């Protein structure tokens, strides 16, 4: 018997044991875990006008999989049914990014384009992970000042001081410990994977195909590790390093180098003479854009500028966060260049991007934060963070030490309920990875670690392109063709491939 055959047999007979905290459930629950039946989904027309093409349902999932018959949470689920039943071969699950990203609205945004590519081969299904969108939520009761993106992200002070970051991180961790409760404690990658398995059974599918993006690639990789026998055609788009000793902490740290690798794309765009007529040309030469940006951020550190949003000034760190956001897509470059121009104009009141203009709702902030802390233990040494920030600021000025800085997870009340899953090469060879060469959020060097971990299970298509999230909108036609061909025909490159256009 091969290694994979032995593993499949073990998973079939004892899937609960493989699923971490699911190990203590009843025999009936273990039997259900390996089957294709589960709680029925009652489909209805979605209430939101933006989801007019979708059907919606609610999926009950255990708050705690060690007590499968105990308190239940509700997950919002949606689908776009195949319009060609004769061509349908199964269900394609969209696994959203984040943490904190909802899937129902993602399907709403991508469903038409994806449906055209799939030509009826699948019902398209997505879900809002627990804590997000229309699913059961939890909050920490945070003060609004602690829910701005530039405070949830630990941007150091102008001189690199992290005293305020440490105080805020302690305050956030304490608030979540006091107010979060059991639902907050259940927000983790491991539980999202179990929820996907529950969804598979509710859909009545023996196997799922998937398109996972960003953080969703880690969720998808863990699902493929835990339930390989239930995976069909698996696409991982924009991948992070799956190192189980770091996971989210490593992804955050990698953003320093990711921003450096991506910034030249923005610099070339901002120095292009074509920007002149738009009033968005920032410099005559690409090499001049970086010092211009760094000098402007330092000036705003010293003297924040009143913005068009009352009570929310444009600071150096808000400008840096605007850069982080804009590097995700070429389509956001004009917004960033316009903000820079307004910051340079003494008479202007800069218009902040919506993501920077106010605090996140408390429950949304929790969905973004909490899985980072529930998945893996973070170091608690403040002095170590102080040294790391100083080194990172010197090496990567664009991100000013933020990716190496202390966060609330360093002071989290509860230890992770289980260890992160180690991604390995054991399992069917049915994974296609797609990766932009200059991805600021999940950099190429981290994706190579995922590729190495998956070994012969995967092939990777690298796109000579910048931005985060590649398939159908932020990659290139060559990469789109590779994914569409794999999902619709099963054809996959014989070896790792490269797309230049």
GISUL-V602759 format. One record per residue. N is the residue number from 0. RES is the residue in three letters. NEAR is the number of other ideal C-beta (glycine too) atoms within 12 Angstrom. Layout:
# GISUL-V602759
n = [N N]
res = [RES RES]
near = [NEAR NEAR]
This chain:
# GISUL-V602759
n = [0 1 2 3 4 5 6 7 8 9 10 11 12 13 14 15 16 17 18 19 20 21 22 23 24 25 26 27 28 29 30 31 32 33 34 35 36 37 38 39 40 41 42 43 44 45 46 47 48 49 50 51 52 53 54 55 56 57 58 59 60 61 62 63 64 65 66 67 68 69 70 71 72 73 74 75 76 77 78 79 80 81 82 83 84 85 86 87 88 89 90 91 92 93 94 95 96 97 98 99 100 101 102 103 104 105 106 107 108 109 110 111 112 113 114 115 116 117 118 119 120 121 122 123 124 125 126 127 128 129 130 131 132 133 134 135 136 137 138 139 140 141 142 143 144 145 146 147 148 149 150 151 152 153 154 155 156 157 158 159 160 161 162 163 164 165 166 167 168 169 170 171 172 173 174 175 176 177 178 179 180 181 182 183 184 185 186 187 188 189 190 191 192 193 194 195 196 197 198 199 200 201 202 203 204 205 206 207 208 209 210 211 212 213 214 215 216 217 218 219 220 221 222 223 224 225 226 227 228 229 230 231 232 233 234 235 236 237 238 239 240 241 242 243 244 245 246 247 248 249 250 251 252 253 254 255 256 257 258 259 260 261 262 263 264 265 266 267 268 269 270 271 272 273 274 275 276 277 278 279 280 281 282 283 284 285 286 287 288 289 290 291 292 293 294 295 296 297 298 299 300 301 302 303 304 305 306 307 308 309 310 311 312 313 314 315 316 317 318 319 320 321 322 323 324 325 326 327 328 329 330 331 332 333 334 335 336 337 338 339 340 341 342 343 344 345 346 347 348 349 350 351 352 353 354 355 356 357 358 359 360 361 362 363 364 365 366 367 368 369 370 371 372 373 374 375 376 377 378 379 380 381 382 383 384 385 386 387 388 389 390 391 392 393 394 395 396 397 398 399 400 401 402 403 404 405 406 407 408 409 410 411 412 413 414 415 416 417 418 419 420 421 422 423 424 425 426 427 428 429 430 431 432 433 434 435 436 437 438 439 440 441 442 443 444 445 446 447 448 449 450 451 452 453 454 455 456 457 458 459 460 461 462 463 464 465 466 467 468 469 470 471 472 473 474 475 476 477 478 479 480 481 482 483 484 485 486 487 488 489 490 491 492 493 494 495 496 497 498 499 500]
res = [UNK UNK UNK UNK UNK UNK UNK UNK UNK UNK UNK UNK UNK UNK UNK UNK UNK UNK UNK UNK UNK UNK UNK UNK UNK UNK UNK UNK UNK UNK UNK UNK UNK UNK UNK UNK UNK UNK UNK UNK UNK UNK UNK UNK UNK UNK UNK UNK UNK UNK UNK UNK UNK UNK UNK UNK UNK UNK UNK UNK UNK UNK UNK UNK UNK UNK UNK UNK UNK UNK UNK UNK UNK UNK UNK UNK UNK UNK UNK UNK UNK UNK UNK UNK UNK UNK UNK UNK UNK UNK UNK UNK UNK UNK UNK UNK UNK UNK UNK UNK UNK UNK UNK UNK UNK UNK UNK UNK UNK UNK UNK UNK UNK UNK UNK UNK UNK UNK UNK UNK UNK UNK UNK UNK UNK UNK UNK UNK UNK UNK UNK UNK UNK UNK UNK UNK UNK UNK UNK UNK UNK UNK UNK UNK UNK UNK UNK UNK UNK UNK UNK UNK UNK UNK UNK UNK UNK UNK UNK UNK UNK UNK UNK UNK UNK UNK UNK UNK UNK UNK UNK UNK UNK UNK UNK UNK UNK UNK UNK UNK UNK UNK UNK UNK UNK UNK UNK UNK UNK UNK UNK UNK UNK UNK UNK UNK UNK UNK UNK UNK UNK UNK UNK UNK UNK UNK UNK UNK UNK UNK UNK UNK UNK UNK UNK UNK UNK UNK UNK UNK UNK UNK UNK UNK UNK UNK UNK UNK UNK UNK UNK UNK UNK UNK UNK UNK UNK UNK UNK UNK UNK UNK UNK UNK UNK UNK UNK UNK UNK UNK UNK UNK UNK UNK UNK UNK UNK UNK UNK UNK UNK UNK UNK UNK UNK UNK UNK UNK UNK UNK UNK UNK UNK UNK UNK UNK UNK UNK UNK UNK UNK UNK UNK UNK UNK UNK UNK UNK UNK UNK UNK UNK UNK UNK UNK UNK UNK UNK UNK UNK UNK UNK UNK UNK UNK UNK UNK UNK UNK UNK UNK UNK UNK UNK UNK UNK UNK UNK UNK UNK UNK UNK UNK UNK UNK UNK UNK UNK UNK UNK UNK UNK UNK UNK UNK UNK UNK UNK UNK UNK UNK UNK UNK UNK UNK UNK UNK UNK UNK UNK UNK UNK UNK UNK UNK UNK UNK UNK UNK UNK UNK UNK UNK UNK UNK UNK UNK UNK UNK UNK UNK UNK UNK UNK UNK UNK UNK UNK UNK UNK UNK UNK UNK UNK UNK UNK UNK UNK UNK UNK UNK UNK UNK UNK UNK UNK UNK UNK UNK UNK UNK UNK UNK UNK UNK UNK UNK UNK UNK UNK UNK UNK UNK UNK UNK UNK UNK UNK UNK UNK UNK UNK UNK UNK UNK UNK UNK UNK UNK UNK UNK UNK UNK UNK UNK UNK UNK UNK UNK UNK UNK UNK UNK UNK UNK UNK UNK UNK UNK UNK UNK UNK UNK UNK UNK UNK UNK UNK UNK UNK UNK UNK UNK UNK UNK UNK UNK UNK UNK UNK UNK UNK UNK UNK UNK UNK UNK UNK UNK UNK UNK UNK UNK UNK UNK UNK UNK UNK UNK UNK UNK UNK UNK UNK UNK UNK UNK UNK UNK UNK UNK]
near = [9 11 15 22 16 14 25 25 18 21 30 23 18 22 35 31 20 33 36 29 28 36 22 17 27 19 14 13 30 24 20 27 37 32 22 22 18 28 26 15 31 14 21 16 16 28 15 19 10 18 31 16 26 38 28 36 30 29 41 29 40 36 30 27 39 26 19 32 17 18 19 25 36 29 41 43 46 46 38 37 23 24 20 16 12 10 17 23 25 30 40 45 47 52 47 45 37 38 40 35 36 37 49 40 26 42 42 34 27 32 37 21 23 39 32 18 30 39 22 23 31 41 37 45 44 52 49 42 50 51 48 41 36 32 40 34 32 31 29 40 24 35 19 17 20 34 31 32 32 40 35 41 40 47 42 35 26 23 18 28 24 36 20 24 37 29 22 34 35 27 24 43 33 22 29 39 22 16 24 35 25 24 32 39 31 41 44 40 48 41 45 49 44 47 46 46 45 41 44 42 33 33 36 20 32 20 29 44 41 48 50 51 47 42 41 44 52 51 50 48 46 48 43 48 38 42 41 38 33 38 42 32 37 45 51 49 52 51 49 50 35 41 25 28 18 25 42 43 34 32 42 41 36 36 42 37 30 39 40 28 31 41 36 23 32 44 34 26 32 40 27 25 17 16 27 15 9 17 18 27 28 37 29 16 18 24 17 18 33 28 19 29 39 26 22 35 37 25 22 34 27 15 17 24 32 22 27 21 22 11 15 29 26 37 33 34 35 38 41 44 38 43 45 40 33 38 40 39 31 30 19 29 36 25 29 43 36 28 41 39 25 29 39 26 17 12 11 19 19 34 24 35 31 16 28 37 25 24 24 30 22 29 34 30 40 42 42 38 45 51 43 42 39 42 41 33 26 34 24 21 15 25 15 19 35 27 20 33 36 22 19 33 31 16 20 33 26 39 41 45 38 40 40 37 46 41 41 40 37 31 29 36 26 23 16 32 29 28 20 33 34 18 38 25 24 28 34 27 24 31 43 46 51 53 51 44 33 37 44 43 45 47 38 36 28 38 42 25 31 43 34 23 35 38 21 21 30 41 32 40 42 34 37 23 35 39 40 46 41 47 47 31 29 32 37 29 19 25 39 31 26 35 47 34 25 37 40 30 19 18 17 30 25 9 14 24 27 22 27 14 13]
